[in-house]
Structure formats: C-alpha cells, structure tokens
Amino acid sequence: MQTQSKRVFHAVDFLARLNLLFGIMFEDQRGKSLPKECATWAKFICKVMDSVNWKGHLLVQVHEKFGYMDATALAVRPTITPSKR
C-alpha cells in the first residue's frame, strides 16, 4: 500500500460504489508495519468509504510480530469514530 496507495483508493472507491458488499478488509501480512501506519491506512480508507456514503465495515488483520498486533489494534480503533460506522 505504501507504493500503490492511489490504486488502492481507486479500488476502494469502486467497491464502495457497488453498495453490495458487507465490508472491506486490508491486511498487514508480515506484521512489520508500525501501528501508526495501519491507523493512517484505516483513516484514509474510511475517508474514501465516507466520500461515497457507503456504510460498510472496515476490517484490519495484523499478524503478530514484535507485539505490533496488539499495539495496532489500539491505534486503529480510535481513528474510527462510532458515529460514522
């Protein structure tokens, strides 16, 4: 996502406009991303989802490595306000 963020946001925009999906998910497959990075990704993906008024769920999967899994769960959650989801 770091190198192809524009393509990711375009794909999210397309999927959100379908309005057929329950939600969308992204994964930190190696567990090496810092919690702040995952929180930033979630924030901007939510902005794209909100821009087309899609109320789908955003799911994040982080693999455990160096304790980032737990720290990321704490960092991502506050970026998504309950009133928007």
C-alpha positions in Angstrom: 0.0 0.0 0.0 2.9 2.3 0.6 3.8 2.4 -3.1 0.4 2.0 -4.7 -1.9 4.0 -2.5 -3.6 5.7 -5.4 -4.6 2.4 -6.9 -5.8 1.1 -3.5 -8.0 4.2 -3.0 -9.4 3.8 -6.5 -10.2 0.1 -5.9 -11.9 1.0 -2.5 -13.9 3.8 -4.3 -15.1 1.3 -7.0 -16.0 -1.4 -4.4 -17.8 1.1 -2.2 -19.9 2.4 -5.1 -21.2 -1.2 -5.8 -23.0 -1.0 -2.5 -23.3 -4.8 -2.4 -20.5 -5.7 0.0 -20.7 -6.2 3.7 -17.3 -4.6 4.2 -13.7 -4.4 3.1 -10.6 -5.7 4.7 -6.9 -5.0 4.5 -4.0 -7.0 6.0 -0.6 -6.3 7.3 0.7 -9.8 6.2 4.1 -9.6 7.8 3.3 -7.8 11.0 6.1 -5.3 10.3 4.1 -2.1 9.9 4.1 0.3 12.7 0.7 0.8 14.4 0.6 4.4 13.2 0.9 3.2 9.6 -2.1 0.9 9.9 -4.1 3.6 11.7 -3.3 6.0 8.8 -4.3 3.5 6.2 -7.6 2.9 8.0 -8.2 6.6 8.3 -7.8 7.3 4.6 -9.7 4.2 3.5 -12.6 5.3 5.8 -12.5 8.7 4.1 -12.9 7.1 0.7 -15.8 5.0 2.0 -17.4 8.0 3.5 -17.0 10.1 0.3 -19.4 7.8 -1.5 -21.7 7.5 1.6 -21.0 3.7 2.0 -21.7 2.4 5.5 -19.7 -0.9 5.0 -17.4 -2.3 7.7 -13.6 -1.9 7.6 -11.7 -4.9 8.9 -8.0 -4.9 9.6 -5.9 -8.1 10.1 -2.4 -7.7 11.5 -0.2 -10.7 12.1 1.6 -10.9 15.4 5.2 -9.9 15.3 7.2 -7.8 17.8 3.9 -7.1 19.6 2.7 -4.9 16.8 -0.6 -6.8 16.6 -1.8 -5.6 20.0 -0.5 -2.1 19.5 -2.1 -1.8 16.1 -5.5 -2.8 17.5 -5.2 0.0 20.0 -4.0 2.5 17.4 -6.6 1.8 14.6 -9.7 1.7 16.8 -9.6 5.4 17.9 -9.4 6.7 14.3 -12.8 5.3 13.5 -15.4 7.2 15.4 -18.6 5.2 16.4 -20.8 7.9 14.9 -19.5 7.2 11.4 -19.6 3.4 11.5 
